[in-house]
Amino acid sequence: MRFLAHTECFFGKSRYDDLHSALGNTITGTGIALIDTAVVDSAAVRDLLSQVEIHFGNAIPVSAVSVLSEPTYDQLDDLAALVRQSDPSFILAIGGGSLLDLAKGVAVLLENPGLARDYRGMGLVKKELRTMICVPTTAGTGSEATWTASFIDDQTRIKLGINGPNVFPKYALLEPALLVGSPRKVALSAGLDSLVHAVEAVSSPLATPPATALAVKAVALITKHLPVALNSEEEDSWSGVQMGAYLAGLAMLNSPGGIASGVSYPVGTQFHVPHGFAGGIILPYVIDFNTTRGYRGYELLNPEMGSNRTFYQQIEELYGILNVPRNLSEWGATGEPAIRTLRELTLNQRSGSFNYNPIPFDEADLNSLLHLICQAD
């Protein structure tokens, strides 16, 4: 059995002191802070930067990065060229999953020659990325814990990752205050993303005991705290959501994604559906498919959710509370044209995800699933 957990994570009251102690003398010279423009002017980010200055002794130049949609390889190349001009000794990345992926990609390109597209795939990055500290402002992707940075190819509209052992960020700082006040739709999409990671980590045929344990706890934290956090500025609830997303990211790292993850990629690239909503809308239909065909693995999640009802019933109730869309009509992905497009792209690009479903899943099952998610309201 193999279990991956590379990034040092700091969370809790002593997080800044502990991070400073861990860094020691490893960071010298001038760094750069890459911060999502959506949060660069927030009070929480200003406070974080002041804490960094207090603990590390100097102000870090800030470069605000606009991330209006999922990042592309071309955007990564442009940002890397800009950052190379100052050749920072480390990167402080503050933002959502897309910003963190961009920053990880920049850190890769600072140490490895060529263009971003040269590293699409697994294990192509030969030299460890430049030292970076990931500070997520959303609780969903788990990018701060994984060896993946995902980008869309502008030419083909295919979403592929730069993946492998040399793509792990060295450090992650979890700061719940950065999540408070997130736009509801952004926070909900992120929460659904982390839920997909955790549930699929449990149901994967390749799930390991450590990944399963992390995923079970992640589901418990997300389902308990997300409904409260979305309607509150209570930091404790956001803290629970953030820890759940982090554990889900670790679980995903150690257990391959399944149908919801696989189909979500073409859904996102073709119809511009936010990644969390794409996978989150698909997830209940996959749970129902597996459960009605005899899969009982979701029962591991029932005790943590505090109910004797089936996991599918619990997810249905949760989605009702969160007001999650049940199909893709909001994004115009309805009817036979959308079904044909998504069927073709999934079979061509993501059919490998079928192998990680606990119940056999084929083209006919995909067609049924697509009819469900592409139905009009």
N, C-alpha and C positions, 0 to 999 in steps of 0.2 A: 504494500500500500504506500502511496506517495501523497504527501500533503504539502502544499505551497503556502507560505506566509512570509513574505520578504520585507515588507515595508514596516518601519518602526512607527507606531501610531501613538499620539499623545492626546489624552482626553481626561478631563477632570480639573480639579482646583489647581493642581501644581503643573499644569500642562506647559506653561511657558518656561518655568524653571527646569522642568525635566527635559524639554527640547533643547534648551541652552546647554545643559550638562551633557546631553548626548552628542551635540554638535562639537563641543570642545574646541579644538583648534583646527577642525577639518574644513571650516569655511574661512577663507581669507580673501582679501580683495573686495571688489564691489559686486554686489548682486543686482538683480532687477526684479521688480514686482510686476507680474502680468496679471491684470485685474479686469474682470468682465465689466464693461461700461455700465451694465445694469445695476451694479452694486458699488462702483468705485467711489461714489460720493456719499455712501451711507455712513451713519454714525458708527455702526458696528465695525465697518472696515477701517475707519479712521482710528477707532480705539485699538483694533488689532495692530495697525501699523505703528501706533505709539508704543504698544507693548513690545513689538519687535525692536523698535529703536532703543527702548529702555534696556532690553535684555542683551541686545547685540551691539549696542554702542554707536550705531550710525544709521542715518536715514537711508532708505533704499529708493532709488529712482523708480517712479511708477510709470508703466506704460499701459494705458487703457486699451483694451481689445474689444471690438464689437463682435458679438457672437449672436446673430439674429436667427440662425438656423444651425443645423448640424454642420460641422466644419468640413471643408474640402481639402484635398491634397494641395491644390493651388494656393488656398489661403494659408496653409501651413508653410509652404515654401516662401511666400511673401513675408510672413511674420518671422520666420527663421532668418531671412536675409536682413531684416531690420535689427533683430537682436544681436546678430553677429557683429554689427558695427561697434557695439560696446563690449562684446566678449565677456559677459558677466561670469563670475566664478560660481554663482548659484542662482537659482530661479525660485522665487516665491510666487506660487500660482494660487490666485483667489478667485473662485467662481464656480459655476455649475459644471456638470460633467463634460460639456463640449469645450469649455475653456480649459479644464484640466487636461483633456485629451490634446488640445492644441499645444499647451505648455509642455506636456510630455513629448510630443513630437518635436518641438523646438529643442528640448534638452537632448533628444536623440541626434538631431542634425548638427548640434554644436560639437558632437564628438565623432560623428560618422560622416564621411564625404558623400556628395551626390544630392539627388533630389528625393523628396518624400516618397514618390512612387517606387523608388528603388527598394523600399523596405516593406512593401505590401506583402503580407503573409506571415508565416511563423518562423522565428529564429533567424531572420536575415540581418538583424542588428548585431554587429560583431563586437562593438565596444559599448560598455555600460554608459547610460545616459548621464549628462551632467547633473551634479547634485541639485536636487530640487525638494521643495517643501510644498505639498499639496494641501490646500485649505478649501474644502468644498463649501459652497453656499447653498447647495440643494442636497437633499438626502435621497439619492436614487441610483445613480449609475455605479457607485462603488469604484470609480476610476482611481481613487486615491489608494486602493488596495490591490489593484490588478496589474497584470502585465500586458494590457491591451490599451491602445489608443485608436479609436475608430474614426474613419474619414470617408467621405463620398468622393468618388472619381467623377469630376465634372464632365468628362468625355463620355463615359458609359452609364452614369447614374447608378453605379454599383457601389455599395457600401462595403468596404474592406478595412481590416485592421492592420496596424503595425504591432506585432505581437512577439512576445518571447521574454526570456529571463532578463535581458538587458533593457527592458522597458519598464521595469518596476521603479516607481519613485522611491527615493531613499527614506523620506519622512512624510508623515501625514499629521496634520493638526486638526482635530475635530473641535469646532467652536460653535456650540448651539446658538449663540446669540446672532450669528450670521444668517440663520434660517428664519428667525422671528420676523414676521412681516412680509414673507415671501408672497408674491401674487398667488392666489389660490390655485389657479389653473396650473401654474408652474410646479407648485408644491405637490399637487395631486398627481400630475404626470410622473414626477420623480418617485412618489410613494408607490405608484403602481409598478414602475420599473423595478424597484427593489423587491416588491412582492413577487413579481414574475421570477426574478433571480432565485429567491428563496424556495418557492414552490417547485420550480423545475429542478433545483438542486436535490430536493428530497425524492422526486419521482424518477430521476435519471437512472437507467440500469447500471450506470457506472458510479453511482453515489457511494461515497466512503462514509464510515461512521463519523469522523470529525466533521465532514461537510454537512452531513445530515443533522448533527447536533447543532451546528451553527445556524443552519437554515430553520430548524424548528424554533429556536430562540428568536431568530429574526422575524419570523411570521408572527410570533406572539407580541413582540415589541411594536411592529408596524400596525397590526390590527388593533392593538390597544390604544396606541398614542396618536395615530394619524387622524382619526375623526375628531379628537380633541384639539390637536395642534392646528388643524385647518380653520378652526373657529376661535382661536385663542392666541394671545401673545405670551402664554405661559412657557417659560424657558424649559421647564422640566419635561413637558410633553414633546417639545422639539428635540430635546436631548434623547428621549426614548426613540423617536423616529430616526434620528441620526445614527444612533448605535445600531438600530435594526438594519438600516441601509448598509452600514459598514460590514456587519456580520453577513448580510446577504451577498455582498460583494466578495467576501472571502469564500463563502459557500459556492458561489458561481465559478470562482477561479478554480475550484477543485472538483467541480461536477458540471459536465457540459449542459448547455441550454437545449431545450426541446422545441416543440412545435410553436409555441407562442413566440419564443425568441426568434426562431427561424423565419416565420411568416412576417414578423414585424419589420424585418429589414426592407423587403420590397414595398410593403405598405407605406413605410416612412419615406423612402426615396421617390416613389412614384406619385404619392398623393400628399406629401408634406405633412403627414400626421406625426405629431411629436412622439418620440420613441416610446415613452412611458405609456401613452394612450394606445399606441399601436399594439404593443404586447399585452397591455392590461385588458383591452377589449376582447382579445382573443382568449385570454387565460380561462375564464369560466367555461367556455365552450369545450376547451380541451379537458378540463377537470371533469365535466359531465360526460364527455366521450369515454374517458378512461374508467370512470366510476361505473357507468352502466355496462361496461364490458368486463367487469369483475375485478378491476384493480383496487386494492385495499391499502396501498401505501400511504394515502392521505390520512389514514387514521392516526398516524404518528402526530399529526398536527392538531387533532381534536382536543386532547387534554389541555394543551397550552391555550387553546381558545375558549376553554371553560364551558363546553356544551356537549351534549350527547347526540346532537344532530350531525348529519353528514357534513363533511368539509365543504362540499358543493353548496349546501344550504346556507352555511355560515358565510361563504363568499358572496352568495346572492344577497344576503341581508346586509353585509358590509357595503356592497356596491350600491345598494339602495340608499343607505345612510350617506354615502359619499357623493351620490348622484353621478355615477360614472356612466358615460354613454355606452349603449349596448351594441352599437353598430358604427359604421364609418360614414354615415350619411352627412354628418357635420362637415366632413372634408370632401364631399362629392364623390366618394368611392362607392357607388351603388350600381346595381344592375349588371347585366351580362358583360358589357365592355370592361368594367372593373374586374369582374370575376375572371375573365379570359386573361387579362393582363397579369393579374396576381398569380393565377395558376401557372402561366408560362414562366414567369420570373422565379417563382418559388421552386418549381421543378428544375429549372436550369441552374439556379444559384444556391438554393438552401435545402435541397432534398436530403442532404446529409443529416439535418436535424431530426428527420423521421426516425433515425436509428436510436435517438436518445429519448424516445417516448416509451413508457413502460408497457404499452399495448401496441401491437402491430398497427401501423398507420400507412395508408397507401394513397394513390392519386384520387381514388373515389372518395376517400375520407376527406382529403384536402378540398375536393370540390364541394362536399357538403358543408364543411367549415366556412368556405368562402361565401356560400349562399347565405349563411347566417350573419356573417359580419358585414356583408355588402347589401343587406336588405334595407329598403327605405323605411323611414319612420311612418 
